[in-house]
Amino acid sequence: MDIKVTQPALNWFKNEMDAEEGDSIRFFVRYGGYSTVQEGFSLGVNKEKPEEIAASETVDGIEFFVEEKDLWYFKDGNLTVKFSRKQDEISFILE
């Protein structure tokens, strides 16, 4: 699994979550919400240190990652994280 964080999404994390070099951002599975990937589940985001990384990407010194225990959600796909200015929100695309 690969993770790609686009530049507009990176800027969003820096502005909205005060992410800076040395920080880690986790994408995790949560019960509820809406997802086209796994019915009844959605992705959450939190600034925290990793425990068991399954996949990660570091951009501008910020590590974006998924833990081993959440890997099932992605069905062997790759995650792209984008920011939509029109909707003013982060979106997750699984390919």
C-alpha contacts under 8 A as a table, 3 or more apart, distances in Angstrom:
res1	aa1	res2	aa2	distance
1	M	54	A	7.95
1	M	55	A	6.10
1	M	76	D	6.09
1	M	77	G	5.90
1	M	78	N	4.99
1	M	79	L	7.45
2	D	55	A	6.34
2	D	56	S	7.08
2	D	57	E	7.68
2	D	77	G	7.75
2	D	78	N	4.83
2	D	79	L	6.22
3	I	55	A	6.90
3	I	56	S	6.05
3	I	57	E	5.82
3	I	64	F	7.68
3	I	65	F	7.58
3	I	78	N	6.03
3	I	79	L	4.80
3	I	80	T	5.85
3	I	81	V	7.72
4	K	57	E	6.80
4	K	79	L	6.26
4	K	80	T	4.66
4	K	81	V	6.16
5	V	9	A	6.16
5	V	10	L	6.32
5	V	57	E	7.81
5	V	59	V	7.72
5	V	80	T	5.91
5	V	81	V	4.79
5	V	82	K	6.52
6	T	9	A	5.20
6	T	10	L	6.15
6	T	80	T	7.51
6	T	81	V	6.25
6	T	82	K	5.57
6	T	83	F	7.65
7	Q	10	L	4.93
7	Q	11	N	6.21
8	P	11	N	5.11
8	P	12	W	6.32
8	P	82	K	6.80
8	P	83	F	5.62
9	A	12	W	4.96
9	A	13	F	6.37
9	A	81	V	6.46
9	A	82	K	5.04
9	A	83	F	4.65
9	A	90	I	6.66
10	L	13	F	5.19
10	L	14	K	6.30
10	L	59	V	7.77
11	N	14	K	5.05
11	N	15	N	6.14
12	W	15	N	5.14
12	W	16	E	5.67
12	W	17	M	7.65
12	W	83	F	7.20
12	W	90	I	7.89
13	F	16	E	5.36
13	F	17	M	5.12
13	F	18	D	6.63
13	F	19	A	5.73
14	K	17	M	5.78
14	K	18	D	4.81
14	K	19	A	4.39
14	K	20	E	6.28
15	N	18	D	5.42
15	N	19	A	7.27
16	E	19	A	7.89
17	M	47	K	7.69
19	A	23	D	6.10
19	A	24	S	7.97
19	A	47	K	7.86
19	A	62	I	7.15
20	E	23	D	5.73
20	E	60	D	7.99
20	E	61	G	7.24
20	E	62	I	6.23
21	E	60	D	6.36
21	E	61	G	4.31
21	E	62	I	5.09
22	G	61	G	5.70
22	G	62	I	5.67
22	G	63	E	7.45
23	D	47	K	7.18
23	D	48	E	7.59
23	D	49	K	7.73
23	D	61	G	7.49
23	D	62	I	5.20
23	D	63	E	6.39
24	S	47	K	5.75
24	S	48	E	5.64
24	S	49	K	5.70
24	S	50	P	7.21
24	S	62	I	5.77
24	S	63	E	4.58
24	S	64	F	5.85
24	S	65	F	7.41
25	I	45	V	6.84
25	I	46	N	5.69
25	I	47	K	4.47
25	I	48	E	6.01
25	I	49	K	7.68
25	I	62	I	7.42
25	I	63	E	6.11
25	I	64	F	4.74
25	I	65	F	6.29
26	R	45	V	5.64
26	R	46	N	5.27
26	R	47	K	6.11
26	R	48	E	6.43
26	R	49	K	7.91
26	R	50	P	7.42
26	R	64	F	5.91
26	R	65	F	5.02
26	R	66	V	5.83
26	R	67	E	7.66
27	F	43	L	6.35
27	F	44	G	5.70
27	F	45	V	4.78
27	F	46	N	6.80
27	F	64	F	7.45
27	F	65	F	6.17
27	F	66	V	5.38
27	F	67	E	7.98
28	F	43	L	5.50
28	F	44	G	5.14
28	F	45	V	6.25
28	F	46	N	7.88
28	F	66	V	6.45
28	F	67	E	7.39
28	F	70	D	6.16
29	V	41	F	6.69
29	V	42	S	5.88
29	V	43	L	4.84
29	V	44	G	6.12
29	V	70	D	5.90
29	V	73	Y	7.01
30	R	33	G	7.94
30	R	41	F	5.66
30	R	42	S	5.49
30	R	43	L	5.90
30	R	44	G	6.20
31	Y	40	G	6.26
31	Y	41	F	4.59
31	Y	42	S	6.49
32	G	40	G	5.01
32	G	41	F	4.75
32	G	42	S	6.18
33	G	40	G	6.64
33	G	41	F	5.94
33	G	42	S	5.31
34	Y	39	E	7.34
34	Y	40	G	6.82
34	Y	41	F	6.53
34	Y	42	S	5.63
35	S	38	Q	5.99
35	S	39	E	6.23
35	S	40	G	7.37
35	S	41	F	6.34
35	S	42	S	5.25
35	S	43	L	7.92
36	T	39	E	6.77
37	V	73	Y	7.40
37	V	74	F	7.30
37	V	94	L	7.42
38	Q	41	F	5.75
38	Q	42	S	7.36
38	Q	73	Y	6.62
50	P	53	I	6.27
50	P	65	F	7.57
50	P	67	E	7.17
51	E	67	E	7.11
52	E	67	E	5.35
52	E	68	E	5.74
53	I	56	S	6.98
53	I	65	F	6.53
53	I	66	V	5.92
53	I	67	E	4.51
53	I	68	E	5.78
54	A	65	F	7.45
54	A	66	V	5.71
54	A	67	E	5.11
54	A	68	E	4.62
54	A	71	L	6.80
55	A	65	F	5.62
55	A	66	V	5.43
55	A	67	E	7.14
56	S	63	E	6.66
56	S	64	F	5.41
56	S	65	F	4.12
56	S	66	V	6.47
57	E	63	E	5.76
57	E	64	F	5.30
57	E	65	F	6.54
58	T	61	G	5.84
58	T	62	I	5.28
58	T	63	E	4.22
58	T	64	F	6.06
59	V	62	I	5.29
59	V	63	E	6.56
59	V	64	F	7.90
66	V	70	D	6.57
66	V	71	L	6.88
67	E	70	D	5.52
67	E	71	L	6.61
68	E	71	L	5.29
69	K	72	W	7.28
70	D	73	Y	5.97
70	D	74	F	7.94
71	L	74	F	5.78
71	L	75	K	7.48
71	L	76	D	7.90
72	W	75	K	5.77
72	W	76	D	7.75
74	F	77	G	5.43
74	F	78	N	7.33
74	F	79	L	7.76
74	F	94	L	7.08
77	G	94	L	5.92
77	G	95	E	5.29
78	N	94	L	5.55
78	N	95	E	5.21
79	L	92	F	6.74
79	L	93	I	5.75
79	L	94	L	4.80
79	L	95	E	6.56
80	T	92	F	5.89
80	T	93	I	5.09
80	T	94	L	6.46
80	T	95	E	7.81
81	V	90	I	6.94
81	V	91	S	5.88
81	V	92	F	4.85
81	V	93	I	6.42
82	K	90	I	5.70
82	K	91	S	5.25
82	K	92	F	6.46
82	K	93	I	7.80
83	F	88	D	7.16
83	F	89	E	5.72
83	F	90	I	4.43
83	F	91	S	6.01
84	S	87	Q	5.39
84	S	88	D	5.45
84	S	89	E	5.54
84	S	90	I	6.33
84	S	91	S	7.20
85	R	88	D	4.62
85	R	89	E	6.99
